[in-house]
Amino acid sequence: MLGGTGLTFINNVGSISQALYTKSVNVYDPTDAARWQADQVSSISILNFFGRIFIGLVSDFAKNRLHFPRSYSLVLVAFLFLLSQVLAAFVIDDIKHLWIVSATLGLAHGSAFSLFPNVCLEWFGMRNIFSFVFGHILDAHESFNVSPKTKVALTSSVMSATTTATATATGTCTLGRECYVFAVYLTTGACFVSTLLSLWAGWRDKKRLAAGVRMAPA
């Protein structure tokens, strides 16, 4: 649910930016609109990078110094996701402040994809088929072998669609936050459920450690 929330926002942040920008101006400027979109991409990318480092330091400190299971850090990650969605749904309705949502989401998304493999390894161990499949999917940046001609055709199609979408504002919703808020309500609910599940997972692992149960099979 958390990964899906992150990908949903990342894939649609351009449309969100367009909706907020279109509502805030009287005359649509494609160059200015593209600049605001680029700002969101930069915010997500930079904080995504720092999130991968941040959660590693936090989870190691919590485990080695405070003797908390690494799954406790899931609560922090889930809360960051939840915070980003609450901000998007109820607080931020100005294109000038959308970077706050993008930065929070980027930090959460980067933290999630740095923490989840370690938690998965602790829960299931190296010999479990789930850990192997999870790692294979996480590392599958490119699907199988794609011929160069196919790559060129796909790239050309994507670039053509992007250029068309950037050049015109036709079909763009002009209601601002109302254009996407119902979808954000859904992701907010998903993040809330994920936060509760993270709390339960941390409590369960803490209880298992207190009872002397190993976290992962040898």
GIKALIN-V806849 format. One record per backbone hydrogen bond with DSSP energy under -1.0 kcal/mol. NH is the residue of the N-H (numbers start at 1). CO is the residue of the C=O. Records with the same first field share a line. If there is no record, write none. Layout:
NH: CO, CO
//
This chain:
5: 1
6: 2
7: 3
8: 4
9: 5
10: 6
11: 7
12: 8
13: 9
16: 12
17: 13
18: 14
19: 15
20: 16
21: 17
22: 18
23: 19
24: 20
33: 29
34: 30
35: 31
36: 32
37: 33
38: 34
39: 35
40: 36
41: 37
42: 38
43: 39
44: 40
45: 41
46: 42
47: 43
48: 44
49: 45
50: 46
51: 47
52: 48
54: 50
55: 51
57: 53
58: 54
59: 55
60: 56
61: 57
62: 58
63: 59
64: 60
65: 61
66: 61
68: 62
72: 69
73: 70
74: 71
75: 72
77: 73
78: 74
79: 75
80: 76
81: 77
82: 78
83: 79
84: 80
85: 81
86: 82
87: 83
88: 84
89: 85
90: 86
91: 87
92: 87
97: 94
100: 97
102: 98
103: 99
104: 100
105: 101
106: 102
107: 103
108: 104
109: 105
110: 106
111: 107
112: 108
113: 109
115: 111
116: 112
119: 115
120: 116
121: 117
122: 118
123: 119
124: 120
125: 121
132: 128
133: 129
134: 130
135: 131
136: 132
137: 133
138: 134
139: 135
140: 137
141: 139
151: 147
152: 148
153: 149
154: 150
155: 151
156: 152
157: 153
158: 154
159: 155
160: 156
161: 157
162: 158
163: 159
164: 160
165: 161
166: 162
167: 163
168: 164
172: 169
178: 175
179: 176
180: 177
181: 177
184: 180
185: 181
186: 182
187: 183
188: 184
189: 185
190: 186
191: 187
192: 188
193: 189
194: 190
195: 191
196: 192
197: 193
198: 194
199: 195
200: 196
201: 197
202: 198
203: 199
204: 200
205: 201
206: 202
207: 203
208: 204
209: 205
210: 206
211: 207
212: 209
213: 208
//
